[in-house]
Amino acid sequence: MSDLNDNSLNINFLKESILKRLCESLDKANNKGWRKLGEIVKSDKRFKVSLDDMDMCSLRALEADGSPSRSLLKLIGDQGCMVGELVEFLKIMGHTDALQCLKPPGIQILVQPQSVAVIAGHNLRLSCYAVGASHVQFQWFKKTEEVCRCFILQVNNMTFSHSHELYNPSVNVFLPSATDKVALLIGNLTYRNHPQLKAPMVDVYDLTNLLRQLNFKVVSLLDLTESEMRNAVEEFLSLLHKGVYGLLYYAGHGYENFGNSFMVPVDAPNPYRSGNCLCVQSILKLMQEKETGLNVFLLDMCRKRNVHDDAMPNVVLKVTANIVFGYATCQDAEAFELSSSGFTNGVFIKFLKERLLEDEKITVLLDRVAEDMGQFDPTKGKQALEIRSSLSERRSLTDPIRPGDYSDAAEAQNLLWSKAHELPESKLLDFECGVQIKMDFAAEFSNVLVIYTSIVKKSEEMLSCQAHITDLPLDLDVDPKLMNKETLEETGSFLLSGSLPHHCLYTRLSSLQKLKEELAFTVCLQVQFNSLDELVQWNMDVSIGKPLTAKLDLNRPTRKNSCQLTCLIPHSPSTSPSHSPAFKLTSPPPSASDTPHILLWTFHHETFC
């Protein structure tokens, strides 16, 4: 008997061929796919399907040959779901294709009788072969006369519904919108072999908060090595799909050769060359392949020539009308940051953040920023914003989001990205001595976590008690002298002090992207009792999983991707994409006569040796 004739059969025991067809049908559907099935099953009290279960199913799309539908069917099958119950769920959905996968097969005639010429009086042999859901019997007729009497299997007719889509012509009005908005912000300041910077940390922090107000999905990262930068860009590219607005901001050391811009990682050697850096035009090429709605590059770095690098990358860009480059300075010039003992913005972000939320075409907005920068006396004649654009439509960072139909893999990647920005849940730690400690978390950047602890409950017999975090993973390379401090500033965190509670002990963990395993540590409770001179100590092991971007595994080996390979192919400067007439130079180079008498700024550039 066929599996499909037994409605009491557990769906986990369906034949593999049936399961495969069923999962393919549910995976490729949008409104009537596996997500809808999960919602319907969830409403049935016989089965339990939580939001975490649905997230787990969604992430299956990222695996090779992974199927969210198969994961969901396995989940409800483990809870006893039968074929008949699944059929009822699919009927509620109105998913006829999936129902067809579960319909018992009818009779199929594989070999029809063939016409044969025969001499009168001789025997005739006719053959017919058929298969069906149960034992098949045959009935032979000579014209209308039955040759022999036997049971005839009746097959009911199946009625199919048909719909016709009518086209109603209408006037098309262009209303710019994005299917999603994604931003990658990288600030490199703690260089191993080059001068240290200050402004990138504040610039990335301020820009992150502003872009999130514009509904951008933002990942903000500090101090990335070359492999970490490449992997971060790869994750960023995986979120780009047709119609998405993609924005990439970089602040740190950089240079420009033959019209191609290069971002310098914190582990770049001295001197560095293109093979040690990331080529911006190569990233743009990969973004174009995603059919994005808008590509915005904001490069807050120097564009001086690197005399140690004579490579001429051959990056062939498509001619598209959706590219905007905002260079913090002109070609062969430097970008500046304020020379100060505190933390302040660089010149570019100082003026950009005043206008970023304006509902203006992005090129108009950047033009106004350029005008504002031109009136700034300390850098007049030294730094001028340069805008290159091929934008033909009125695209703005304030445009609304109208989601498109994404594949399960795309939705799973979006889910993974959002989970990589979830903070660990607060914890209440109960020690044997009766002390209760509250542990909370805050994100300064996507790869910088602040842990702070406070005493919730203690005995009256205790004169004092403190909870210290110890035994952190060696991957993070945290200075013990900067841990368990009474103020955030003592830990090196200067941007969250106004938003976190006081009377806590703070520990700042940076470079979370280097974390290879779950973040586990020890909480050491030290108590001073009224009746004792010595401190009494209790320890508790705590694990908070992989917090923030540690989930993205940016420390993995770099894949051989086209971004890396195209940076090393020589070409003629005349074929460089930056020389394309599609790009427009909207800010003239600064005049030497405008040089100020006093300059209190340091450079975002490398001194080449």
C-alpha positions as CSV (number, residue, x, y, z in Angstrom):
1,M,0.0,0.0,0.0
2,S,1.3,3.5,-0.8
3,D,2.3,5.8,2.1
4,L,-0.2,8.4,0.9
5,N,-3.2,6.1,1.3
6,D,-2.5,5.9,5.1
7,N,-3.6,9.2,6.7
8,S,-2.4,7.8,10.1
9,L,1.2,7.5,8.9
10,N,3.6,9.9,10.7
11,I,5.0,12.4,8.2
12,N,8.6,11.5,9.2
13,F,8.0,8.1,7.6
14,L,7.0,9.4,4.2
15,K,9.2,8.2,1.3
16,E,12.2,10.4,0.5
17,S,10.9,11.2,-3.0
18,I,7.6,12.5,-1.6
19,L,9.3,14.6,1.1
20,K,11.7,16.1,-1.5
21,R,8.9,17.2,-3.8
22,L,6.8,18.5,-0.9
23,C,9.7,20.5,0.5
24,E,10.6,22.0,-2.9
25,S,7.0,23.1,-3.2
26,L,6.9,24.7,0.2
27,D,10.4,26.3,0.0
28,K,9.8,28.1,-3.3
29,A,6.4,29.5,-2.3
30,N,6.1,33.0,-0.8
31,N,2.7,33.7,0.8
32,K,1.8,30.0,0.9
33,G,5.2,28.6,1.9
34,W,6.7,27.0,5.0
35,R,6.3,30.1,7.1
36,K,2.6,30.1,6.5
37,L,2.4,26.4,7.4
38,G,4.3,27.2,10.6
39,E,1.8,29.9,11.5
40,I,-1.1,27.5,11.0
41,V,0.5,24.6,12.9
42,K,1.3,27.0,15.7
43,S,-2.4,27.8,16.1
44,D,-3.2,24.1,16.7
45,K,-2.8,23.3,20.4
46,R,-1.6,19.8,19.5
47,F,1.7,21.1,18.3
48,K,4.3,23.6,19.6
49,V,6.2,25.8,17.1
50,S,7.9,28.7,18.8
51,L,9.6,31.8,17.2
52,D,13.0,30.3,18.0
53,D,11.9,27.1,16.1
54,M,11.0,29.2,13.1
55,D,14.3,31.0,13.3
56,M,16.1,27.7,13.4
57,C,14.2,26.6,10.3
58,S,15.0,29.8,8.5
59,L,18.8,29.4,9.1
60,R,18.7,26.0,7.4
61,A,18.6,27.9,4.1
62,L,22.2,29.0,4.7
63,E,23.4,25.4,4.7
64,A,24.4,23.4,1.6
65,D,21.2,21.8,0.3
66,G,19.5,23.1,3.5
67,S,15.6,23.2,3.5
68,P,13.6,25.3,6.0
69,S,10.5,23.2,5.0
70,R,12.2,19.9,5.8
71,S,13.3,21.2,9.2
72,L,9.7,22.3,10.0
73,L,8.2,19.0,8.9
74,K,10.8,17.1,11.0
75,L,9.8,19.3,14.0
76,I,6.1,18.6,13.8
77,G,6.7,15.0,12.8
78,D,8.6,14.5,16.0
79,Q,5.5,15.8,17.8
80,G,3.3,13.1,16.1
81,C,1.9,14.9,13.1
82,M,0.2,12.5,10.7
83,V,-0.3,12.7,6.9
84,G,-4.0,13.4,7.3
85,E,-3.3,16.3,9.7
86,L,-0.7,17.8,7.3
87,V,-3.2,17.5,4.4
88,E,-5.7,19.5,6.5
89,F,-3.1,22.2,7.2
90,L,-2.3,22.5,3.5
91,K,-6.0,22.7,2.6
92,I,-6.3,25.7,5.0
93,M,-3.4,27.3,3.3
94,G,-4.9,26.5,-0.1
95,H,-1.6,25.2,-1.3
96,T,-2.7,23.0,-4.2
97,D,0.8,22.1,-5.4
98,A,1.8,20.8,-2.0
99,L,-1.5,18.9,-1.7
100,Q,-0.8,17.3,-5.1
101,C,2.5,15.9,-3.7
102,L,0.4,14.1,-1.0
103,K,-2.4,12.9,-3.3
104,P,-2.5,9.1,-3.7
105,P,-1.4,8.2,-7.2
106,G,-4.1,7.0,-9.6
107,I,-3.9,4.4,-12.3
108,Q,-1.1,4.9,-14.8
109,I,-1.2,2.8,-18.0
110,L,2.5,2.2,-18.9
111,V,1.9,-0.1,-22.0
112,Q,-1.2,0.3,-24.2
113,P,-2.4,-2.5,-26.4
114,Q,-1.1,-2.2,-29.9
115,S,-3.0,-2.8,-33.2
116,V,-2.0,-6.1,-34.8
117,A,-2.9,-7.7,-38.1
118,V,-3.7,-11.5,-37.8
119,I,-4.9,-14.3,-40.1
120,A,-8.4,-15.5,-39.4
121,G,-8.4,-18.6,-37.2
122,H,-5.0,-17.8,-35.6
123,N,-4.6,-16.8,-31.9
124,L,-4.0,-13.2,-30.9
125,R,-2.1,-12.0,-27.9
126,L,-2.7,-8.4,-26.7
127,S,-0.6,-6.9,-23.8
128,C,-1.4,-4.1,-21.4
129,Y,0.6,-3.0,-18.4
130,A,-0.6,-0.6,-15.7
131,V,0.2,0.4,-12.1
132,G,-1.9,2.0,-9.4
133,A,-2.4,2.6,-5.7
134,S,-3.8,-0.9,-5.1
135,H,-4.0,-4.1,-7.0
136,V,-5.0,-3.3,-10.6
137,Q,-7.4,-5.4,-12.5
138,F,-8.1,-5.2,-16.3
139,Q,-11.3,-5.4,-18.3
140,W,-11.1,-6.3,-22.0
141,F,-13.7,-5.3,-24.6
142,K,-14.2,-6.2,-28.3
143,K,-15.8,-3.0,-29.5
144,T,-18.7,-2.7,-27.0
145,E,-18.8,-6.3,-26.0
146,E,-17.1,-7.4,-22.8
147,V,-14.7,-10.2,-23.4
148,C,-14.6,-11.5,-19.9
149,R,-16.1,-10.3,-16.7
150,C,-13.9,-9.0,-13.9
151,F,-13.7,-6.1,-11.4
152,I,-13.2,-2.7,-13.1
153,L,-11.3,-0.2,-11.0
154,Q,-13.2,3.1,-11.1
155,V,-11.1,6.4,-11.3
156,N,-12.9,9.6,-10.3
157,N,-12.4,12.6,-12.5
158,M,-10.3,15.4,-11.1
159,T,-11.4,19.0,-11.5
160,F,-8.8,21.7,-11.8
161,S,-9.5,25.4,-11.1
162,H,-8.2,28.0,-13.6
163,S,-7.7,31.7,-13.1
164,H,-7.0,34.4,-15.6
165,E,-5.1,37.6,-14.8
166,L,-6.4,40.7,-16.4
167,Y,-4.1,43.6,-17.3
168,N,-5.4,47.0,-16.4
169,P,-3.2,49.7,-17.9
170,S,-2.4,52.7,-15.6
171,V,-0.1,55.6,-15.4
172,N,3.3,54.8,-13.9
173,V,4.5,57.3,-11.3
174,F,8.1,56.9,-9.9
175,L,8.1,56.8,-6.1
176,P,11.7,56.0,-5.0
177,S,11.9,53.3,-2.4
178,A,14.3,50.6,-1.2
179,T,13.6,47.0,-0.7
180,D,15.9,47.2,2.3
181,K,18.7,49.5,3.7
182,V,22.1,48.0,4.8
183,A,25.2,49.9,5.9
184,L,28.7,48.7,6.8
185,L,30.8,51.2,8.8
186,I,34.5,50.5,9.5
187,G,36.7,52.6,11.6
188,N,40.4,51.7,11.9
189,L,42.4,53.6,14.5
190,T,44.7,51.3,16.4
191,Y,47.3,50.5,13.7
192,R,50.2,48.2,14.5
193,N,52.8,49.7,12.1
194,H,51.4,53.2,11.4
195,P,50.3,56.3,13.3
196,Q,47.3,55.9,15.6
197,L,44.1,57.8,14.9
198,K,41.3,59.1,17.1
199,A,38.4,60.4,15.0
200,P,37.3,57.1,13.4
201,M,35.8,55.8,16.6
202,V,33.6,58.9,17.2
203,D,32.8,59.2,13.5
204,V,31.6,55.6,13.2
205,Y,29.6,55.9,16.5
206,D,27.7,59.1,15.4
207,L,27.1,57.8,11.9
208,T,25.7,54.5,13.2
209,N,23.1,56.3,15.4
210,L,22.0,58.5,12.5
211,L,21.7,55.8,9.9
212,R,19.6,53.7,12.3
213,Q,17.2,56.6,12.5
214,L,16.8,56.2,8.8
215,N,16.0,52.5,9.2
216,F,19.4,51.2,8.0
217,K,20.6,47.8,9.2
218,V,24.0,49.0,10.5
219,V,27.1,47.0,11.4
220,S,29.8,49.2,13.0
221,L,33.3,47.7,13.4
222,L,36.5,49.0,14.8
223,D,40.1,47.9,14.1
224,L,39.9,45.2,11.6
225,T,42.7,43.2,10.1
226,E,42.8,42.5,6.4
227,S,41.1,39.1,6.6
228,E,38.5,40.5,9.0
229,M,37.8,43.4,6.6
230,R,37.3,41.1,3.7
231,N,35.0,38.8,5.6
232,A,33.0,41.8,6.9
233,V,32.6,43.0,3.3
234,E,31.5,39.5,2.3
235,E,28.8,39.4,5.0
236,F,27.7,42.9,3.9
237,L,27.4,41.8,0.2
238,S,25.3,38.8,1.2
239,L,22.6,41.2,2.5
240,L,22.4,43.1,-0.8
241,H,19.7,42.1,-3.2
242,K,17.7,43.8,-6.0
243,G,16.5,47.2,-4.9
244,V,18.5,47.4,-1.7
245,Y,20.2,50.6,-0.7
246,G,23.8,49.8,0.3
247,L,26.1,52.2,2.1
248,L,29.7,51.6,3.0
249,Y,31.6,54.1,5.2
250,Y,35.3,53.8,5.9
251,A,37.5,55.9,8.2
252,G,41.2,55.3,8.6
253,H,44.4,55.3,6.6
254,G,44.1,55.0,2.9
255,Y,45.5,56.0,-0.5
256,E,44.5,56.3,-4.1
257,N,46.5,55.1,-7.2
258,F,45.4,55.5,-10.8
259,G,41.9,56.4,-9.8
260,N,41.4,53.4,-7.5
261,S,40.9,53.8,-3.7
262,F,42.4,51.5,-1.1
263,M,41.4,51.0,2.5
264,V,44.3,50.1,4.9
265,P,43.7,47.4,7.5
266,V,45.2,47.7,11.0
267,D,47.7,44.9,10.4
268,A,49.1,46.3,7.1
269,P,52.9,46.2,6.9
270,N,55.1,49.3,6.5
271,P,55.2,50.1,3.7
272,Y,51.9,48.6,2.5
273,R,50.7,47.9,-1.1
274,S,47.5,47.0,-2.8
275,G,47.9,43.3,-1.9
276,N,47.6,44.3,1.8
277,C,44.6,46.5,1.3
278,L,41.0,46.5,0.1
279,C,40.2,48.1,-3.3
280,V,36.9,50.1,-3.1
281,Q,36.2,49.8,-6.8
282,S,36.4,46.0,-6.5
283,I,33.7,46.1,-3.8
284,L,31.5,48.3,-6.0
285,K,31.8,45.8,-8.8
286,L,30.5,43.1,-6.5
287,M,27.7,45.4,-5.3
288,Q,26.6,46.1,-8.9
289,E,26.2,42.3,-9.5
290,K,23.5,42.4,-6.7
291,E,21.3,44.8,-8.7
292,T,21.1,47.2,-5.8
293,G,18.9,50.3,-5.9
294,L,21.6,52.7,-4.6
295,N,25.3,52.3,-3.9
296,V,26.8,55.0,-1.6
297,F,30.5,55.1,-0.6
298,L,31.7,57.5,2.0
299,L,35.5,57.4,2.2
300,D,37.0,59.4,5.1
301,M,40.6,58.8,4.3
302,C,43.6,60.4,2.5
303,R,43.9,60.0,-1.3
304,K,47.6,60.7,-1.6
305,R,49.6,58.6,-4.0
306,N,51.3,55.5,-2.6
307,V,54.8,55.6,-4.1
308,H,55.5,52.0,-2.9
309,D,52.6,50.6,-5.0
310,D,52.8,50.6,-8.8
311,A,50.0,48.0,-9.3
312,M,47.1,49.2,-11.5
313,P,44.0,47.2,-10.8
314,N,41.7,46.4,-13.7
315,V,38.2,46.7,-12.3
316,V,35.6,46.9,-15.1
317,L,32.4,48.5,-13.7
318,K,29.0,48.4,-15.3
319,V,27.4,51.6,-16.5
320,T,24.6,52.1,-13.9
321,A,22.7,55.1,-12.7
322,N,22.9,54.5,-9.0
323,I,26.4,55.1,-7.8
324,V,27.5,57.9,-5.4
325,F,31.0,58.5,-4.1
326,G,31.6,61.0,-1.3
327,Y,35.3,61.5,-0.8
328,A,36.3,63.4,2.4
329,T,39.0,65.1,0.4
330,C,40.1,65.7,-3.2
331,Q,42.5,63.5,-5.2
332,D,46.1,63.6,-4.0
333,A,45.0,65.4,-0.8
334,E,44.8,64.5,2.8
335,A,41.8,64.3,5.3
336,F,42.1,65.8,8.7
337,E,41.1,65.1,12.3
338,L,41.3,67.5,15.2
339,S,44.5,67.3,17.3
340,S,43.0,67.1,20.7
341,S,43.4,65.2,24.0
342,G,39.7,64.3,23.8
343,F,37.6,62.5,21.2
344,T,36.0,64.6,18.4
345,N,34.8,64.0,14.9
346,G,36.9,64.3,11.7
347,V,36.1,67.2,9.5
348,F,33.9,65.3,7.1
349,I,31.6,63.7,9.7
350,K,31.5,67.0,11.7
351,F,29.5,68.5,8.9
352,L,27.8,65.4,7.4
353,K,26.0,64.5,10.7
354,E,24.3,67.9,10.7
355,R,22.6,67.2,7.4
356,L,22.3,63.4,7.1
357,L,18.7,63.2,8.2
358,E,17.5,65.8,5.6
359,D,15.0,64.5,3.0
360,E,17.1,65.4,0.0
361,K,18.5,63.6,-3.0
362,I,21.8,62.2,-1.7
363,T,23.9,64.2,-4.1
364,V,22.2,67.5,-3.1
365,L,22.8,66.6,0.5
366,L,26.5,66.0,-0.1
367,D,26.7,69.2,-2.1
368,R,25.5,71.1,0.9
369,V,28.0,69.3,3.1
370,A,30.7,70.4,0.7
371,E,29.6,74.0,0.9
372,D,29.6,73.8,4.8
373,M,33.2,72.3,4.7
374,G,34.3,75.1,2.4
375,Q,33.4,77.7,5.0
376,F,35.5,76.0,7.7
377,D,38.6,78.1,8.3
378,P,41.0,75.6,9.8
379,T,40.9,73.3,6.7
380,K,40.0,75.9,3.9
381,G,42.3,75.2,1.0
382,K,43.4,71.9,2.6
383,Q,40.4,69.6,2.5
384,A,37.4,69.8,0.2
385,L,34.7,67.2,-0.2
386,E,34.6,65.6,-3.7
387,I,31.5,64.0,-5.0
388,R,31.3,61.6,-7.9
389,S,27.9,60.4,-9.0
390,S,26.1,58.6,-11.8
391,L,22.8,59.0,-10.1
392,S,19.9,59.8,-12.5
393,E,16.9,59.4,-10.2
394,R,16.0,61.3,-7.0
395,R,17.3,58.7,-4.5
396,S,17.5,59.7,-0.9
397,L,18.7,58.0,2.3
398,T,15.2,58.9,3.7
399,D,13.4,56.9,1.1
400,P,10.9,54.4,2.6
401,I,11.4,50.6,2.6
402,R,9.0,48.5,0.6
403,P,10.2,44.9,1.1
404,G,10.6,42.7,-2.0
405,D,10.1,38.9,-2.3
406,Y,13.4,37.4,-1.1
407,S,14.5,33.8,-1.2
408,D,14.7,31.8,1.9
409,A,18.5,32.0,1.8
410,A,18.3,35.9,1.7
411,E,15.8,35.9,4.6
412,A,18.0,33.5,6.6
413,Q,21.0,35.8,6.0
414,N,19.0,38.8,7.2
415,L,18.0,36.8,10.3
416,L,21.6,35.9,11.0
417,W,22.6,39.6,10.6
418,S,20.0,40.7,13.0
419,K,20.9,38.0,15.5
420,A,24.5,39.2,15.3
421,H,23.3,42.5,16.8
422,E,21.3,41.0,19.7
423,L,22.7,41.6,23.1
424,P,22.9,38.7,25.6
425,E,20.0,38.7,28.1
426,S,20.6,40.1,31.5
427,K,21.6,37.6,34.1
428,L,20.8,37.3,37.9
429,L,23.6,35.3,39.6
430,D,22.7,33.8,42.9
431,F,25.7,32.8,45.1
432,E,25.6,30.3,48.0
433,C,26.3,33.1,50.5
434,G,23.0,34.8,49.6
435,V,24.4,37.5,47.4
436,Q,22.6,38.2,44.2
437,I,24.5,39.9,41.3
438,K,22.9,41.4,38.3
439,M,24.9,41.3,35.0
440,D,23.9,43.6,32.1
441,F,25.3,44.2,28.7
442,A,25.6,47.2,26.3
443,A,27.0,47.4,22.7
444,E,29.3,50.4,22.0
445,F,29.9,49.0,18.5
446,S,29.0,45.8,16.7
447,N,32.2,44.3,17.9
448,V,32.6,46.1,21.3
449,L,30.7,44.8,24.3
450,V,30.5,46.4,27.7
451,I,29.6,44.2,30.7
452,Y,28.5,45.8,33.9
453,T,27.7,44.2,37.2
454,S,25.8,45.5,40.3
455,I,24.9,44.1,43.7
456,V,21.1,43.4,44.0
457,K,21.0,41.7,47.4
458,K,23.4,41.0,50.2
459,S,23.2,40.1,53.9
460,E,23.4,42.7,56.7
461,E,26.4,40.7,58.0
462,M,28.4,41.7,55.0
463,L,30.4,44.9,55.3
464,S,31.0,45.1,51.5
465,C,31.1,42.8,48.4
466,Q,32.2,43.2,44.8
467,A,31.8,41.0,41.8
468,H,34.8,40.9,39.4
469,I,35.0,39.3,36.0
470,T,38.1,37.1,35.4
471,D,39.5,34.4,33.2
472,L,38.3,35.9,29.8
473,P,39.3,34.0,26.6
474,L,42.8,34.7,25.4
475,D,41.3,35.5,21.9
476,L,40.1,38.9,23.2
477,D,43.5,40.0,24.6
478,V,42.0,42.2,27.3
479,D,44.2,44.2,29.6
480,P,43.3,43.2,33.2
481,K,44.2,46.7,34.3
482,L,41.2,48.0,32.3
483,M,38.7,45.5,33.7
484,N,36.1,45.9,36.6
485,K,36.4,49.7,36.8
486,E,34.0,52.0,38.6
487,T,33.7,54.3,35.6
488,L,33.3,53.6,31.9
489,E,36.1,56.1,31.0
490,E,38.6,54.0,33.0
491,T,37.8,51.0,30.7
492,G,38.5,53.0,27.5
493,S,34.8,53.5,26.7
494,F,34.0,57.2,26.3
495,L,30.7,57.1,24.3
496,L,28.2,55.3,26.6
497,S,28.8,57.0,29.9
498,G,25.6,59.0,29.7
499,S,23.4,56.0,28.9
500,L,24.4,53.4,31.5
501,P,23.6,53.2,35.2
502,H,26.1,54.3,37.9
503,H,27.4,52.3,40.9
504,C,28.5,49.4,38.8
505,L,31.7,47.7,37.8
506,Y,32.4,47.9,34.1
507,T,34.5,45.8,31.7
508,R,34.9,46.7,28.0
509,L,35.5,43.9,25.5
510,S,36.7,44.9,22.1
511,S,37.5,42.9,18.9
512,L,34.7,40.4,19.5
513,Q,35.2,39.3,15.9
514,K,38.3,37.4,17.1
515,L,36.3,35.2,19.4
516,K,36.5,31.6,18.2
517,E,34.4,29.9,20.9
518,E,31.5,31.0,23.2
519,L,32.3,33.8,25.6
520,A,32.9,32.1,28.9
521,F,34.4,33.7,32.0
522,T,34.4,33.5,35.8
523,V,32.6,35.9,38.2
524,C,34.6,36.2,41.3
525,L,32.6,37.4,44.4
526,Q,34.7,38.9,47.2
527,V,32.8,39.5,50.5
528,Q,34.0,41.3,53.6
529,F,32.1,40.2,56.7
530,N,31.7,42.3,59.8
531,S,33.1,39.5,62.0
532,L,36.1,38.5,59.8
533,D,39.3,40.3,58.8
534,E,39.9,38.3,55.6
535,L,37.9,38.5,52.4
536,V,35.8,35.4,51.6
537,Q,35.6,34.5,47.9
538,W,33.1,32.6,45.8
539,N,33.5,31.8,42.1
540,M,30.8,31.2,39.4
541,D,31.4,30.2,35.8
542,V,29.3,32.1,33.3
543,S,28.8,31.6,29.5
544,I,26.9,34.1,27.3
545,G,27.4,32.4,23.9
546,K,28.8,34.3,21.0
547,P,27.7,38.0,21.5
548,L,27.1,40.5,18.7
549,T,29.3,40.0,15.6
550,A,31.2,37.1,17.1
551,K,28.3,35.1,15.5
552,L,29.5,36.1,12.1
553,D,32.9,34.3,12.5
554,L,34.8,37.1,10.8
555,N,38.0,35.4,12.0
556,R,37.5,32.6,9.5
557,P,40.1,32.1,6.7
558,T,39.5,34.5,3.8
559,R,37.8,32.9,0.8
560,K,39.3,33.6,-2.6
561,N,36.8,36.1,-3.9
562,S,36.8,38.5,-6.8
563,C,37.3,41.5,-4.5
564,Q,40.8,40.2,-3.6
565,L,41.7,38.9,-7.1
566,T,40.8,42.0,-9.1
567,C,43.0,44.2,-6.9
568,L,46.1,42.6,-8.4
569,I,45.4,42.6,-12.2
570,P,47.4,45.4,-14.0
571,H,45.7,47.6,-16.5
572,S,46.1,51.0,-18.2
573,P,45.1,54.0,-16.2
574,S,43.0,55.1,-19.0
575,T,40.6,52.2,-18.4
576,S,40.2,53.0,-14.7
577,P,36.5,53.3,-13.8
578,S,37.1,56.6,-12.1
579,H,37.8,58.2,-15.5
580,S,34.4,57.3,-16.8
581,P,32.5,60.3,-18.1
582,A,29.4,59.0,-16.2
583,F,31.0,60.4,-13.0
584,K,30.8,64.1,-12.3
585,L,33.3,66.1,-10.3
586,T,31.1,68.5,-8.2
587,S,33.7,70.0,-5.9
588,P,36.8,71.8,-7.4
589,P,40.3,71.2,-5.9
590,P,41.2,73.6,-3.1
591,S,43.2,76.7,-3.9
592,A,46.6,77.1,-2.4
593,S,45.8,80.7,-1.7
594,D,43.2,79.6,0.9
595,T,45.7,78.0,3.2
596,P,45.1,79.0,6.8
597,H,47.8,80.5,9.0
598,I,47.1,78.1,11.9
599,L,46.2,74.4,11.5
600,L,45.3,72.3,14.6
601,W,44.8,69.0,12.7
602,T,46.6,65.8,12.2
603,F,46.4,63.6,9.1
604,H,44.4,60.5,8.2
605,H,47.2,59.4,6.0
606,E,50.3,57.3,6.2
607,T,53.8,58.8,6.1
608,F,55.5,56.7,3.5
609,C,59.0,55.6,4.3
